[in-house]
Amino acid sequence: MKKTFIRLPLAALLLSAGLCFASNNDTLVRPIQDQWAQIKYKQDAKQHADAYRALAELAGKLAESHPTQAEPLIWQGIAVSSEAGAKGGLGALSLAKQAKLLFEQAIQLDGSALDGSAYTSLATLYAKVPGWPLGFGDKAKADELFKKALALNPQGIDSNFLYADFLADQGKNPEAAKHLDAALKAAPRPGREMADAGRKQEIEALLKKVKP
């Protein structure tokens, strides 16, 4: 069987890269956020899969100790989906399915947590994972989830960038450019300087592709 390779920009997250939020849970997941940014933007790509796996284990322990809070589940999902993206191939599908369940659990607890980043991250999975019969990918579902995320965080750097990436994949370059411009105008996230700098590089690279 020919292998299908999956690229998940989560990390990216989504993510989704973890969206700026104002609550006491900021300090709870900040070490996970910081380590994710360090892995994604500073470590050698060859080390990413193992590093994301270790980070997912840490986030999982945090989620177990805070079962009523959505934020640790979101970051566990981001780490797992980031590992899937780094790993690629059919083996990444099981990781993508695991991340999907984590994001769905987080949404059940609090869909607005981290400014709706569970919706952004779940949308990215639906956008990037192959569709039936290999996976659960669904472009229409992805679009629906991205719009929910943007309703919660219309000015967010990650919500706009990841939706723009999805739109660009659909050949909708003018609309993608609009969301990339919005992402560049997003307010700086205190304590997330590394993630913001890395994301802006990704935004500028995509802008060069979608703007004439």
TORRO-990377 format. One record per residue (C-alpha): residue number from 0; residue in three letters; chain; z, x, y. Coordinates in Angstrom, 2 decimals. Layout:
BEGIN
+-------+-------+-------+---------+---------+---------+
: nutor : kolvo : kolke :       z :       x :       y :
+-------+-------+-------+---------+---------+---------+
:   NUM :   ALA :     A :       Z :       X :       Y :
...
+-------+-------+-------+---------+---------+---------+
// end
This chain:
BEGIN
+-------+-------+-------+---------+---------+---------+
: nutor : kolvo : kolke :       z :       x :       y :
+-------+-------+-------+---------+---------+---------+
:     0 :   MET :     A :    0.00 :    0.00 :    0.00 :
:     1 :   LYS :     A :   -0.87 :    1.29 :    3.43 :
:     2 :   LYS :     A :    2.24 :    1.98 :    5.47 :
:     3 :   THR :     A :    2.81 :    0.04 :    8.64 :
:     4 :   PHE :     A :    4.51 :    2.05 :   11.37 :
:     5 :   ILE :     A :    6.77 :    0.31 :   13.81 :
:     6 :   ARG :     A :    7.61 :    1.54 :   17.29 :
:     7 :   LEU :     A :   10.58 :   -0.14 :   18.86 :
:     8 :   PRO :     A :   11.22 :    0.87 :   22.47 :
:     9 :   LEU :     A :   14.82 :   -0.13 :   22.27 :
:    10 :   ALA :     A :   16.70 :    1.96 :   22.98 :
:    11 :   ALA :     A :   16.13 :    1.26 :   23.91 :
:    12 :   LEU :     A :   16.68 :   -0.55 :   24.32 :
:    13 :   LEU :     A :   16.00 :   -2.69 :   24.34 :
:    14 :   LEU :     A :   16.79 :   -1.89 :   25.29 :
:    15 :   SER :     A :   16.85 :   -2.68 :   25.71 :
:    16 :   ALA :     A :   18.96 :    0.19 :   27.40 :
:    17 :   GLY :     A :   22.05 :   -1.83 :   28.18 :
:    18 :   LEU :     A :   21.97 :   -3.86 :   31.35 :
:    19 :   CYS :     A :   24.31 :   -3.49 :   34.31 :
:    20 :   PHE :     A :   27.22 :   -5.90 :   34.24 :
:    21 :   ALA :     A :   30.52 :   -6.41 :   36.04 :
:    22 :   SER :     A :   33.37 :   -7.10 :   33.68 :
:    23 :   ASN :     A :   36.26 :   -5.37 :   31.95 :
:    24 :   ASN :     A :   34.03 :   -4.92 :   28.92 :
:    25 :   ASP :     A :   32.11 :   -2.27 :   30.85 :
:    26 :   THR :     A :   34.69 :    0.35 :   29.95 :
:    27 :   LEU :     A :   34.75 :   -0.90 :   26.35 :
:    28 :   VAL :     A :   31.12 :   -0.08 :   25.61 :
:    29 :   ARG :     A :   30.48 :    2.62 :   28.23 :
:    30 :   PRO :     A :   30.94 :    5.52 :   25.75 :
:    31 :   ILE :     A :   28.33 :    3.91 :   23.48 :
:    32 :   GLN :     A :   25.95 :    3.42 :   26.42 :
:    33 :   ASP :     A :   26.38 :    7.01 :   27.56 :
:    34 :   GLN :     A :   25.81 :    8.44 :   24.10 :
:    35 :   TRP :     A :   22.71 :    6.28 :   23.60 :
:    36 :   ALA :     A :   21.19 :    7.61 :   26.83 :
:    37 :   GLN :     A :   22.04 :   11.17 :   25.82 :
:    38 :   ILE :     A :   20.27 :   10.70 :   22.48 :
:    39 :   LYS :     A :   17.19 :    8.95 :   23.89 :
:    40 :   TYR :     A :   16.55 :   11.11 :   26.91 :
:    41 :   LYS :     A :   18.07 :   14.50 :   26.08 :
:    42 :   GLN :     A :   18.02 :   15.10 :   22.32 :
:    43 :   ASP :     A :   15.08 :   16.34 :   20.29 :
:    44 :   ALA :     A :   13.16 :   13.41 :   18.80 :
:    45 :   LYS :     A :   13.61 :   14.86 :   15.32 :
:    46 :   GLN :     A :   17.34 :   14.21 :   15.60 :
:    47 :   HIS :     A :   17.06 :   10.65 :   16.88 :
:    48 :   ALA :     A :   17.22 :    8.69 :   13.63 :
:    49 :   ASP :     A :   20.41 :   10.38 :   12.41 :
:    50 :   ALA :     A :   22.01 :   10.26 :   15.85 :
:    51 :   TYR :     A :   21.29 :    6.54 :   16.29 :
:    52 :   ARG :     A :   22.65 :    5.85 :   12.80 :
:    53 :   ALA :     A :   25.94 :    7.56 :   13.68 :
:    54 :   LEU :     A :   26.08 :    5.68 :   16.96 :
:    55 :   ALA :     A :   25.52 :    2.37 :   15.16 :
:    56 :   GLU :     A :   28.50 :    3.14 :   12.94 :
:    57 :   LEU :     A :   30.70 :    3.77 :   15.98 :
:    58 :   ALA :     A :   29.51 :    0.57 :   17.64 :
:    59 :   GLY :     A :   30.10 :   -1.31 :   14.39 :
:    60 :   LYS :     A :   33.72 :   -0.20 :   14.29 :
:    61 :   LEU :     A :   34.12 :   -1.29 :   17.90 :
:    62 :   ALA :     A :   32.64 :   -4.68 :   17.04 :
:    63 :   GLU :     A :   35.01 :   -5.08 :   14.11 :
:    64 :   SER :     A :   38.02 :   -4.40 :   16.33 :
:    65 :   HIS :     A :   36.77 :   -6.83 :   19.02 :
:    66 :   PRO :     A :   35.35 :   -9.73 :   16.97 :
:    67 :   THR :     A :   35.27 :  -12.21 :   19.85 :
:    68 :   GLN :     A :   33.28 :  -10.01 :   22.23 :
:    69 :   ALA :     A :   29.50 :   -9.86 :   22.26 :
:    70 :   GLU :     A :   29.07 :   -6.49 :   23.96 :
:    71 :   PRO :     A :   29.87 :   -4.23 :   20.97 :
:    72 :   LEU :     A :   27.55 :   -6.29 :   18.77 :
:    73 :   ILE :     A :   24.76 :   -5.89 :   21.30 :
:    74 :   TRP :     A :   25.16 :   -2.14 :   21.36 :
:    75 :   GLN :     A :   25.39 :   -1.97 :   17.59 :
:    76 :   GLY :     A :   22.09 :   -3.85 :   17.49 :
:    77 :   ILE :     A :   20.54 :   -1.53 :   20.08 :
:    78 :   ALA :     A :   21.57 :    1.53 :   18.07 :
:    79 :   VAL :     A :   20.26 :    0.04 :   14.81 :
:    80 :   SER :     A :   16.95 :   -1.00 :   16.36 :
:    81 :   SER :     A :   16.65 :    2.41 :   18.02 :
:    82 :   GLU :     A :   17.08 :    4.01 :   14.60 :
:    83 :   ALA :     A :   14.31 :    1.74 :   13.30 :
:    84 :   GLY :     A :   12.02 :    2.88 :   16.08 :
:    85 :   ALA :     A :   12.81 :    6.53 :   15.42 :
:    86 :   LYS :     A :   12.41 :    6.16 :   11.67 :
:    87 :   GLY :     A :    9.20 :    4.11 :   11.59 :
:    88 :   GLY :     A :    7.39 :    2.95 :    8.48 :
:    89 :   LEU :     A :    8.22 :    0.12 :    6.13 :
:    90 :   GLY :     A :   11.78 :    1.44 :    5.80 :
:    91 :   ALA :     A :   12.37 :    0.44 :    9.42 :
:    92 :   LEU :     A :   11.89 :   -3.24 :    8.61 :
:    93 :   SER :     A :   15.30 :   -3.58 :    6.98 :
:    94 :   LEU :     A :   16.89 :   -1.99 :   10.04 :
:    95 :   ALA :     A :   14.98 :   -4.34 :   12.33 :
:    96 :   LYS :     A :   16.24 :   -7.32 :   10.33 :
:    97 :   GLN :     A :   19.80 :   -6.01 :   10.57 :
:    98 :   ALA :     A :   19.46 :   -5.60 :   14.34 :
:    99 :   LYS :     A :   18.03 :   -9.12 :   14.63 :
:   100 :   LEU :     A :   21.14 :  -10.57 :   12.97 :
:   101 :   LEU :     A :   23.43 :   -8.57 :   15.27 :
:   102 :   PHE :     A :   21.67 :   -9.82 :   18.39 :
:   103 :   GLU :     A :   21.75 :  -13.39 :   17.11 :
:   104 :   GLN :     A :   25.50 :  -13.09 :   16.45 :
:   105 :   ALA :     A :   26.01 :  -11.71 :   19.95 :
:   106 :   ILE :     A :   24.09 :  -14.62 :   21.47 :
:   107 :   GLN :     A :   26.27 :  -17.08 :   19.55 :
:   108 :   LEU :     A :   29.36 :  -15.44 :   21.04 :
:   109 :   ASP :     A :   28.03 :  -15.09 :   24.59 :
:   110 :   GLY :     A :   24.33 :  -15.09 :   25.41 :
:   111 :   SER :     A :   25.03 :  -14.05 :   29.00 :
:   112 :   ALA :     A :   26.87 :  -10.87 :   27.99 :
:   113 :   LEU :     A :   25.42 :   -7.71 :   29.54 :
:   114 :   ASP :     A :   23.25 :   -9.93 :   31.71 :
:   115 :   GLY :     A :   21.46 :  -11.36 :   28.70 :
:   116 :   SER :     A :   20.52 :   -8.04 :   27.10 :
:   117 :   ALA :     A :   20.81 :   -9.53 :   23.60 :
:   118 :   TYR :     A :   17.88 :  -11.80 :   24.50 :
:   119 :   THR :     A :   15.91 :   -8.83 :   25.86 :
:   120 :   SER :     A :   16.56 :   -6.73 :   22.77 :
:   121 :   LEU :     A :   15.83 :   -9.57 :   20.36 :
:   122 :   ALA :     A :   12.61 :  -10.34 :   22.24 :
:   123 :   THR :     A :   11.52 :   -6.72 :   21.85 :
:   124 :   LEU :     A :   12.07 :   -6.94 :   18.10 :
:   125 :   TYR :     A :    9.95 :  -10.08 :   17.85 :
:   126 :   ALA :     A :    7.29 :   -8.32 :   19.94 :
:   127 :   LYS :     A :    7.14 :   -5.05 :   17.99 :
:   128 :   VAL :     A :    7.91 :   -5.95 :   14.38 :
:   129 :   PRO :     A :    4.89 :   -6.94 :   12.25 :
:   130 :   GLY :     A :    4.43 :  -10.63 :   11.61 :
:   131 :   TRP :     A :    4.32 :  -12.48 :    8.30 :
:   132 :   PRO :     A :    4.08 :  -11.48 :    5.48 :
:   133 :   LEU :     A :    5.53 :   -8.05 :    6.26 :
:   134 :   GLY :     A :    8.06 :   -8.99 :    8.92 :
:   135 :   PHE :     A :    9.37 :  -11.62 :   11.32 :
:   136 :   GLY :     A :    7.32 :  -10.61 :   14.37 :
:   137 :   ASP :     A :    6.24 :  -13.52 :   16.59 :
:   138 :   LYS :     A :    4.63 :  -13.03 :   20.01 :
:   139 :   ALA :     A :    5.34 :  -16.58 :   21.16 :
:   140 :   LYS :     A :    9.01 :  -16.26 :   20.23 :
:   141 :   ALA :     A :    9.15 :  -12.90 :   21.99 :
:   142 :   ASP :     A :    7.77 :  -14.42 :   25.19 :
:   143 :   GLU :     A :   10.29 :  -17.26 :   25.02 :
:   144 :   LEU :     A :   13.21 :  -14.84 :   24.62 :
:   145 :   PHE :     A :   12.01 :  -12.51 :   27.37 :
:   146 :   LYS :     A :   11.90 :  -15.45 :   29.76 :
:   147 :   LYS :     A :   15.47 :  -16.40 :   28.83 :
:   148 :   ALA :     A :   16.54 :  -12.82 :   29.52 :
:   149 :   LEU :     A :   14.80 :  -12.80 :   32.89 :
:   150 :   ALA :     A :   16.42 :  -16.10 :   33.83 :
:   151 :   LEU :     A :   19.78 :  -14.39 :   33.33 :
:   152 :   ASN :     A :   18.81 :  -11.09 :   34.94 :
:   153 :   PRO :     A :   15.68 :  -11.54 :   37.09 :
:   154 :   GLN :     A :   16.07 :   -8.22 :   38.93 :
:   155 :   GLY :     A :   17.14 :   -6.06 :   35.97 :
:   156 :   ILE :     A :   15.42 :   -2.75 :   35.29 :
:   157 :   ASP :     A :   15.39 :   -3.24 :   31.52 :
:   158 :   SER :     A :   14.55 :   -6.94 :   31.41 :
:   159 :   ASN :     A :   11.56 :   -6.37 :   33.68 :
:   160 :   PHE :     A :   10.37 :   -3.15 :   32.06 :
:   161 :   LEU :     A :   10.51 :   -4.43 :   28.49 :
:   162 :   TYR :     A :    8.77 :   -7.67 :   29.41 :
:   163 :   ALA :     A :    6.12 :   -5.64 :   31.25 :
:   164 :   ASP :     A :    5.61 :   -3.51 :   28.13 :
:   165 :   PHE :     A :    5.13 :   -6.69 :   26.11 :
:   166 :   LEU :     A :    2.66 :   -8.09 :   28.64 :
:   167 :   ALA :     A :    0.70 :   -4.84 :   28.70 :
:   168 :   ASP :     A :    0.38 :   -4.99 :   24.92 :
:   169 :   GLN :     A :   -1.15 :   -8.44 :   25.39 :
:   170 :   GLY :     A :   -3.66 :   -7.09 :   27.88 :
:   171 :   LYS :     A :   -1.99 :   -8.91 :   30.78 :
:   172 :   ASN :     A :   -1.97 :   -5.90 :   33.09 :
:   173 :   PRO :     A :   -1.64 :   -7.62 :   36.50 :
:   174 :   GLU :     A :    1.43 :   -9.55 :   35.37 :
:   175 :   ALA :     A :    2.84 :   -6.44 :   33.71 :
:   176 :   ALA :     A :    2.42 :   -4.50 :   36.95 :
:   177 :   LYS :     A :    4.37 :   -7.17 :   38.83 :
:   178 :   HIS :     A :    7.34 :   -6.78 :   36.52 :
:   179 :   LEU :     A :    7.12 :   -2.99 :   36.61 :
:   180 :   ASP :     A :    7.31 :   -3.10 :   40.41 :
:   181 :   ALA :     A :   10.39 :   -5.31 :   40.10 :
:   182 :   ALA :     A :   11.93 :   -2.86 :   37.63 :
:   183 :   LEU :     A :   11.44 :    0.03 :   40.06 :
:   184 :   LYS :     A :   13.23 :   -1.95 :   42.77 :
:   185 :   ALA :     A :   16.26 :   -2.67 :   40.56 :
:   186 :   ALA :     A :   19.60 :   -1.64 :   42.00 :
:   187 :   PRO :     A :   21.07 :    1.61 :   40.64 :
:   188 :   ARG :     A :   23.63 :    1.12 :   37.88 :
:   189 :   PRO :     A :   26.85 :    3.01 :   38.61 :
:   190 :   GLY :     A :   27.60 :    5.38 :   35.75 :
:   191 :   ARG :     A :   24.16 :    4.83 :   34.18 :
:   192 :   GLU :     A :   22.29 :    7.48 :   36.14 :
:   193 :   MET :     A :   20.80 :    9.15 :   33.05 :
:   194 :   ALA :     A :   19.56 :    5.86 :   31.62 :
:   195 :   ASP :     A :   18.13 :    4.80 :   34.99 :
:   196 :   ALA :     A :   16.29 :    8.10 :   35.46 :
:   197 :   GLY :     A :   14.81 :    7.99 :   31.97 :
:   198 :   ARG :     A :   13.77 :    4.37 :   32.32 :
:   199 :   LYS :     A :   12.08 :    5.02 :   35.66 :
:   200 :   GLN :     A :    9.96 :    7.72 :   34.04 :
:   201 :   GLU :     A :    8.87 :    5.17 :   31.42 :
:   202 :   ILE :     A :    8.13 :    2.60 :   34.14 :
:   203 :   GLU :     A :    5.98 :    5.03 :   36.12 :
:   204 :   ALA :     A :    4.08 :    6.09 :   32.99 :
:   205 :   LEU :     A :    3.28 :    2.47 :   32.13 :
:   206 :   LEU :     A :    2.29 :    1.72 :   35.73 :
:   207 :   LYS :     A :   -0.40 :    4.37 :   35.50 :
:   208 :   LYS :     A :   -1.85 :    2.53 :   32.50 :
:   209 :   VAL :     A :   -1.80 :   -1.01 :   33.87 :
:   210 :   LYS :     A :   -2.79 :   -0.45 :   37.51 :
:   211 :   PRO :     A :   -6.47 :    0.19 :   38.30 :
+-------+-------+-------+---------+---------+---------+
// end
